[in-house]
């Protein structure tokens, strides 16, 4: 979560737009571009690029792809990879529209790698056939550069360095958002006919994660407070192959795509342990949730390194192949480790959330005026996400959210505008009075430790129950002092506790193991009782309810 400090709010500004997009990653710019192409005025607001620069590739079933591949097979991989609880309408959308999205990106000049004139495809874990397209010099930055340039060319207004701290809601309708400039303390209220929430995943809610600093887990608390429902929150995916040492590259992901190219993993005994868990494919054709679980099992049972890791061995790959991952190769070499001659120590770390705001196939949240896309939304991945589909999710559903936000926007009447301004002014006045009763950073340091220790990759009813009790106690303590203002120094801590509780509460309720959720006391899958999703929402008393 974001580090909370006493905020000095210096001024209040008010802007109006047809469509407001919160989040400046791939999902956000895809939404902004789609809304602008439909003729809407669009403002996009965010701190930075989020996790988008780290995108390595995305899945699309192309006409000239593997001869045995098909959209139906892609659909099956996604649904089966999600352990059969994903929303089928969302699975259908991502698998059917990824091809068109790829074509659009090509037209914008994204220099996808080719092989004999056709798109080069990588074979990622969880996919039956190769279907991941990529840019050798860096897929995420190439896509983000192209779509942000296109969006600006369509008249999208960029408002960078701003963090959304509250959605403006009038009656049953979201009418924009309050944002804070992180450096100047300026408050800006954006009034909008439609709002798209694309502010990413859980961020630093776990003490060991791959998230960049500008992803704070805001999406879920913002949505809950606006009246939206969360889905599948117990399914936290741990990236299986995150570098643990040297310190200069700790937290960097070793691409699982390299395993498809022939890299292997070994334990401290030199055993290629994945062949024990996933014969005959070993490191290939296995979703990340299982791979992470098996790696953690090796570590927990004493077959890991002194750093609590296993070895990612890419020494058998050709120089040409290694240089296909130029960003990773350069960072490792700069840190003093040459992956062509030295295996890299890796371990699982919190990486992404399968769950999020419950949406329909148009990315509508069920709250008037609020659309959600990217990792902020849930339902498309079910209990686990196949490699490469995180980017496909952002690319496809960003387009969808922007399209329908534009098509269904309700222009703000003078009455709505007047009321929204009153809300903004009231918040501004509250901000002048807010003072901390207890330093918020202590909460923001404690909550991630609770999540990592009690609701990690291997969980039990006892450990999750302890997390729920601790988080409920912290939330009660925070809310006894918090004045309800999004500017109060405890607002971030309250959001962290609330989101953590939605994850832990959902994990406690699900008495089985499925996908990214593994319980040692219920180690098997139970379709008879649990082939469904858990939901979380705030009731009229602002209490979190899991159902």
Secondary structure, 3 states (H helix, E strand, C coil): CCCCCCCCCCEEEEEEEEEEEECCCHHHHHHHHHHHHCCCCEEEEECCCCCHHHCCCEECCCCCCCCCCCHHHHHHHHHHHCCCCCCHHHHHHHHHHHHHHHHHHHHCCCCCCEECCEECCECCCCCCCCCEECCCCCHHHHHHHHHHHHHHHCCCEEEECEEEEEEEEECCEEEEEEEEECCCCEEEEEEEEEEEECCCCCHHHCCCECCCCCCCCHHHHHHHHHCCCEECCCCEEEEEEEEEECHHHCCCECCCHHHHHCCEEECCCCCCCHHHHCCCCCCCCCCHHHHHHHHHHHHHCCCCCCCCCEEEECCCCCHHHHHHHHHHHHHHHHCCCCCCCCCEEEEEEEEEECCEEECCCCCECCCECEEECHHHEECCCCCCCCCCHHHHHHHHHHHHHHHHHHHCCCCCCHHHHHHHHHHHHHHHHHHHHCCCCCCHHHHHHHHHHHHHHHCCCCECHHHHHHHHHHHHHHHHHHHCCCCCCCCCCCHHHHHHHHHHHHHHHHHHHCCCCECCECECCECCCCHHHHCCCCEEEECCCCCEEEC
